[in-house]
Amino acid sequence: MIRVAHEADAAAIHAIYAPHVTDGMATFETVLPGVDAMRERVRARLPHYPWLVWEEGGEVLAYAYAYRFRERAAYDWIAETSIYVHADAQGRGIARRLYGCLFDAMRLQGLTQAVGVITLPGTASVALHEAMGFAPAGVWRQSGWKLGRWWDVGVWQKELQAATIPPPSPTPFAALVSTAALAHVMEST
């Protein structure tokens, strides 16, 4: 089941994320944030952008979220996205379904572009993003130092919907949480 994350999911989100911080290169975060920090991230982002979880039998197995791409107002229609799936739940199609739902929620907000930032080579992440319709948009060479080496970072971009002139202001995610439109998106995924 896909649902909107809530602060009580912080421990499960932390458990999924922790190996990527301590032993992986999917994130350039090098100090593991605590459960309280994860709770604060969920709380702070949900008013503005979707943060969704995949839950089975009461256990959160994956999460995906969008967040502000840049601080300038001209970027209000684009958001960066992230997705993490518990190691035991990978290879089951959860990432594609959860990411698809995230993009549909972003479309409901009026966002026009999604950006994925991937530490290279990131073979599985590149494959997922390209399968979801992202196209390569550039590479930042030797942009992150982690695990004793420099890493390149690839940027992928996905058009969510055509931009209009003038664009309407994006709808804050909090305004969509109780709508039939969002419920339909989450149920149909």
C-alpha positions in Angstrom: 0.0 0.0 0.0 1.2 3.5 -0.8 0.4 6.2 1.6 1.6 9.7 2.7 4.4 9.4 5.2 3.9 10.7 8.7 6.4 11.6 11.5 5.8 8.2 13.2 7.5 6.6 10.1 10.9 8.2 11.1 12.4 5.1 12.6 11.5 2.9 9.6 12.8 5.6 7.2 16.0 5.9 9.2 16.5 2.1 9.1 16.2 2.1 5.3 18.4 5.1 4.8 21.2 4.2 7.3 23.2 1.7 5.1 23.3 4.3 2.3 24.9 6.8 4.6 27.3 4.5 6.4 28.3 2.1 3.6 26.9 3.4 0.3 27.3 6.1 -2.2 23.7 6.8 -3.1 23.8 9.8 -0.7 26.6 12.1 0.0 25.5 12.4 3.6 28.4 11.1 5.6 27.1 11.4 9.2 24.1 9.3 9.9 21.2 11.5 11.0 19.2 10.3 14.0 15.6 9.2 14.0 14.6 12.7 15.3 16.4 14.3 12.3 14.4 12.1 10.0 11.2 12.9 11.8 12.0 16.6 11.3 12.7 16.1 7.6 9.3 14.5 7.1 7.6 17.2 9.1 9.4 20.0 7.3 8.9 18.8 3.7 5.3 17.5 3.8 3.6 20.9 3.8 5.2 21.7 0.4 6.1 18.4 -1.3 5.0 14.8 -1.3 6.7 12.2 0.9 5.3 8.8 0.3 5.9 5.3 1.8 5.3 1.8 0.6 3.9 -0.2 3.5 3.2 -4.0 3.7 1.8 -5.7 6.8 2.5 -2.5 8.9 6.1 -2.3 7.8 7.5 0.5 5.7 9.6 -1.0 2.9 10.4 2.0 0.8 10.0 5.8 0.7 10.1 8.4 -2.0 9.9 12.2 -1.7 10.3 15.4 -3.6 11.9 18.6 -2.3 12.8 22.1 -3.4 15.4 22.1 -6.3 16.8 25.6 -5.7 15.7 28.5 -3.5 15.0 31.0 -6.3 11.3 31.5 -7.1 11.9 30.9 -10.8 12.5 27.2 -9.9 9.1 26.7 -8.2 7.9 24.3 -10.9 10.8 21.8 -10.6 11.6 19.5 -7.7 14.4 17.1 -7.0 13.3 13.5 -6.1 14.7 10.7 -4.1 13.7 7.1 -3.5 15.1 4.4 -1.2 13.9 0.8 -0.9 14.8 -1.6 1.9 17.4 -4.1 0.7 15.1 -7.1 1.4 12.3 -5.5 -0.8 14.4 -4.7 -3.9 13.6 -6.3 -7.2 9.9 -6.5 -6.7 8.8 -3.4 -8.7 8.1 -1.4 -5.6 10.4 1.5 -6.7 8.7 1.9 -10.1 5.2 1.9 -8.5 6.2 4.2 -5.7 8.1 6.6 -7.9 5.2 6.7 -10.4 2.8 7.6 -7.6 5.2 10.4 -6.5 5.3 11.8 -10.0 1.5 11.7 -10.3 1.3 13.6 -7.0 3.8 16.2 -8.3 1.6 16.6 -11.4 -1.4 17.3 -9.2 0.7 20.1 -7.6 1.3 21.6 -10.9 5.0 20.8 -11.0 6.4 20.5 -14.5 9.9 18.9 -14.0 11.5 16.3 -11.8 15.3 16.0 -11.3 17.1 12.9 -10.2 20.7 13.3 -9.0 22.6 10.0 -9.1 26.1 9.1 -7.8 27.8 7.4 -10.7 28.0 4.7 -11.8 24.8 4.0 -9.9 23.7 1.3 -12.4 20.5 0.3 -10.7 19.4 3.9 -10.1 20.2 5.0 -13.6 18.2 2.1 -14.9 15.2 3.0 -12.7 15.3 6.7 -13.6 15.6 6.0 -17.3 12.8 3.4 -17.1 10.7 6.1 -15.5 11.2 8.5 -18.4 14.2 10.5 -17.1 16.8 11.6 -19.6 20.5 12.4 -18.8 21.0 16.2 -18.3 24.6 16.4 -17.3 27.4 15.2 -15.1 29.2 17.0 -12.3 32.7 15.6 -12.3 34.4 14.6 -9.1 31.8 16.4 -7.1 31.7 14.3 -3.9 34.3 12.8 -1.7 33.0 9.7 0.2 34.3 6.3 1.1 37.9 7.2 0.3 37.3 8.4 -3.3 35.9 11.1 -5.5 32.5 10.4 -7.2 30.9 11.8 -10.3 27.3 12.8 -10.1 24.8 12.5 -13.0 21.8 14.6 -13.3 18.6 13.2 -14.9 15.5 15.2 -15.8 11.9 14.2 -16.4 9.1 16.4 -17.8 6.0 15.8 -15.7 3.7 17.9 -17.8 4.0 20.7 -20.3 4.8 24.1 -19.0 2.1 26.8 -19.5 2.5 30.6 -20.0 2.0 32.0 -17.5 2.3 29.1 -15.1 -0.2 28.8 -12.2 1.4 28.7 -8.8 2.2 25.2 -7.6 -0.3 23.8 -5.0 1.3 23.0 -1.7 1.2 19.3 -1.0 -0.6 19.8 2.3 -3.6 21.2 0.3 -3.8 17.9 -1.7 -3.5 15.4 1.2 -7.2 15.0 1.8 -8.4 15.3 -1.8 -10.1 12.6 -3.9 -7.5 13.3 -6.6 -4.6 12.2 -4.5 -6.5 9.3 -3.0 -7.2 8.1 -6.6 -3.5 8.4 -7.5 -2.4 6.4 -4.5 -5.1 3.7 -5.0 -4.5 3.3 -8.7 -0.7 2.6 -8.4 
